[in-house]
Amino acid sequence: MNNTPAILGNSPIFDSKLYIVKPRLPELGDMSEELKEMFASGMITKGKLLAKFENDVAEHLSVKHAVAVSSCTLGMMLVHQALGLTGEIIMPGFTFMATAGAAVWAGLNPVFADAYRETTTLNPESAESLITPNTSAIVAVHNFGNPADMDELQAIADKHGLKLIYDAAHGFGAVYKGVPVGGQGDAQVYSLSPTKLLTTGEGGIVATNNDDLAAKIRMAREYGNDGNYDSAFAGLNSRMPEFSALMGIYGLKLLEEAAQHRNKIVDLFHEELGKLPGIGFQKVREGNRNSYREFSIMVHEEDFGLTRDELATALTAENIDTRKYYDPPVHRQTAYRQFAPSEDSLPNTNWLASHSLALPIWSHMSTEIATKICVAIQRCYEFRDDVKVSFNKAYSTAYSNE
């Protein structure tokens, strides 16, 4: 057929839905011997596989301790508790809801700072401007896998006597000044959910060089029980099962290849989509590597001719799954509006929330698939005026039927 987009009546560029994520899992056969041994022993939690996974991750990240937990969110909650945080905790407004959720669950008040529009990570100057006598910590995020400005943030934390924690949910595969993200700050907390480069099904890692903090997290994930059946404090059940640890052991072997492949796919996206006006990309500072847990573009309507939402709708017609991260930003979500600053205080956060569009990217995505995604976006741009008319017509019809 002709080159018109599917939203204008053409066949979709993909025959079936192209999902935004598709985890790369270890081969089941490679894990068969450990699986047989695990089932034969009946040791399905708190066993030698967990210990090996933690040791492997600590070695990979070059940290003293890697404590496995059942989710990144629980890991953040336990870190907040173990560090004895109180009062206010500064974090970016441009982040996933769990960053704020963990703080509130720990009895803290999130204070939302702005992001850099170019990198989408926390702006250290914005964070420092919000410090008060009630502030106990800063939480920064390696957003989409792009390392935060860790040297600047550490200097601010040291200057004001604050704890520095990283929501490193997207951090596996990211590199800061030539070394894997991991040892900076008081703790870095990673996600191992199915959307990440390294997955254990569900799970998380607390990485730290602080012996006391690691010991507290290990107790906290066991209800605060150090083994004598007397809780020293109110902990949680946040253990990682042996099967998840086994997936992690073998998945870790694939991590570097996954990060390198994602960056090659992003290079293709940059080359092809960079030919179009109005498509912006997340900036990665020299010496760093983005893990590209997400690949998010910024859509400038004045140059591209379509809004972010119009492009997303047109790509849905092409069977291309997309996400609008993070819209609404966390400070405008129902659970956290009570902590929201004035709307004009987070201009970059609000702009990113309305202009960012995450495209599919996988650790084993073929260049053919990536090229077809680019072609679909190029079609939308070529027929942008007609696409806009079609979108507005559909929106008007839907609105009139409400």
C-alpha positions, -999 to 999 in steps of 0.1 A, spaced: 0 0 0 10 37 0 31 53 27 2 68 47 0 59 84 -24 33 97 -44 60 115 -53 72 80 -65 38 67 -33 20 58 -23 -14 72 -4 -12 105 34 -14 100 34 -43 126 9 -72 121 5 -77 159 11 -56 189 48 -46 195 51 -44 232 72 -17 249 91 -43 269 101 -79 263 124 -93 289 154 -113 279 154 -144 302 182 -169 309 178 -203 291 158 -227 312 182 -255 303 212 -236 317 195 -235 351 183 -271 351 209 -286 374 205 -259 401 167 -262 398 168 -300 403 190 -295 433 168 -268 448 137 -289 444 154 -320 458 166 -301 488 134 -283 495 154 -251 501 134 -226 482 143 -195 502 173 -183 522 196 -207 505 230 -208 488 216 -194 455 207 -162 472 241 -159 488 258 -165 454 236 -140 437 243 -113 463 280 -120 461 279 -119 423 261 -85 423 284 -70 449 314 -80 427 297 -66 396 289 -33 413 322 -31 432 304 -27 465 309 -44 499 273 -54 502 244 -63 479 213 -73 498 185 -90 478 149 -80 487 116 -88 472 111 -54 454 129 -21 449 101 -3 467 105 -24 498 142 -20 495 137 18 496 114 16 525 139 -5 545 168 19 537 148 49 549 140 30 581 175 17 586 191 51 582 167 66 608 154 92 584 128 117 597 109 148 585 114 158 549 132 139 521 139 157 488 133 139 455 125 146 419 90 152 408 98 135 375 100 99 387 79 68 391 53 68 419 72 43 440 99 68 448 74 89 467 54 59 479 84 44 497 90 77 515 54 81 527 53 45 539 84 52 559 66 82 576 85 108 556 73 139 538 84 140 501 96 174 489 97 176 451 125 192 432 128 200 395 147 180 369 170 190 341 150 190 308 180 176 289 190 147 311 156 143 328 175 137 361 173 156 394 187 192 393 211 194 422 206 232 425 168 228 427 173 201 454 197 222 475 173 252 473 146 231 491 168 220 521 154 231 555 162 221 591 136 193 587 154 177 557 171 144 565 180 130 530 181 135 493 168 108 470 180 110 434 169 88 405 189 74 375 160 82 353 154 58 324 189 45 333 207 78 329 231 84 358 223 113 381 248 140 388 263 120 417 294 141 425 274 173 427 247 156 449 273 141 472 289 176 477 255 190 486 247 161 510 281 164 527 277 202 530 243 199 548 249 167 567 223 147 547 219 111 537 221 105 500 201 76 485 196 66 449 165 51 435 185 30 410 155 11 398 168 16 362 204 14 372 217 -21 362 237 -15 330 243 22 337 279 35 340 290 67 358 324 80 349 336 47 336 324 24 364 290 7 371 266 28 391 265 13 426 290 25 452 280 61 454 259 76 482 247 58 513 228 32 493 216 25 458 184 5 454 178 -15 422 147 -31 407 147 -65 392 112 -65 378 104 -79 343 109 -45 327 146 -42 337 178 -53 319 184 -77 348 153 -94 361 145 -120 387 108 -119 380 103 -96 409 129 -83 433 154 -57 442 189 -51 455 202 -27 481 238 -19 473 260 -2 499 295 1 514 280 7 548 285 -24 570 260 -13 596 233 -4 570 237 -37 553 233 -56 586 202 -37 594 186 -43 559 193 -80 563 175 -80 596 147 -58 583 139 -81 555 133 -108 582 108 -89 602 136 -72 622 145 -106 636 183 -114 639 176 -151 643 167 -153 680 130 -148 674 130 -114 690 124 -85 666 148 -57 674 126 -34 654 95 -36 632 108 -51 599 90 -67 570 90 -99 551 109 -89 520 130 -120 512 139 -130 477 132 -167 469 158 -191 456 143 -194 421 145 -156 417 181 -156 428 189 -183 403 174 -162 375 195 -134 387 227 -154 387 223 -163 351 207 -130 341 237 -111 354 259 -129 329 238 -114 301 237 -78 316 267 -63 298 256 -76 264 221 -63 270 233 -28 279 256 -27 249 229 -39 226 204 -13 239 228 14 233 233 2 197 196 3 191 195 38 206 222 49 182 199 37 153 170 56 168 191 87 171 204 84 135 169 79 120 147 100 142 173 127 144 165 135 108 131 147 118 125 182 133 110 183 167 122 150 181 145 154 211 166 129 230 178 124 266 213 138 270 239 115 285 269 132 300 304 123 287 319 94 305 285 80 315 264 52 299 227 51 300 212 16 305 182 27 285 158 8 306 134 31 287 141 50 255 120 82 257 119 109 231 106 144 236 81 156 210 81 194 202 48 201 186 59 234 171 86 217 150 72 181 146 37 192 138 21 168 162 17 167 200 31 138 220 -4 125 225 -13 127 188 19 108 179 12 82 206 -23 76 192 -10 73 156 17 47 168 -10 27 186 -27 24 152 6 10 139 4 -17 167 33 1 185 30 2 223 42 34 239 42 49 274 39 85 286 64 86 314 57 103 338 23 118 332 10 129 355 42 136 374 42 121 409 36 155 426 2 157 408 -9 122 416 -38 118 440 -18 102 468 9 129 468 -9 161 460 -8 171 496 30 174 492 28 192 459 46 226 455 32 254 435 28 245 398 53 270 386 81 257 408 87 225 386 87 239 350 110 212 336 92 184 353 58 195 340 72 200 305 88 166 304 56 150 317 36 164 287 63 159 260 80 126 268 71 94 249 87 61 256 92 38 226 97 0 226 132 -11 234 144 -46 244 178 -61 252 174 -84 221 154 -61 198 164 -66 161 176 -36 140 148 -45 116 121 -39 143 138 -7 154 140 6 118 103 -1 114 95 19 145 114 48 129 96 44 96 62 45 115 72 78 131 85 92 98 52 84 82 34 102 110 56 133 104 51 132 66 13 131 70 12 152 102 -15 175 91 -39 147 82 -29 128 113 -38 158 135 -72 161 117 -79 124 123 -69 126 159 -91 157 166 -120 142 148 -118 110 169 -114 130 201 -144 152 192 -165 121 185 -155 104 217 -162 136 237 -196 141 221 -206 105 230 -198 109 267 
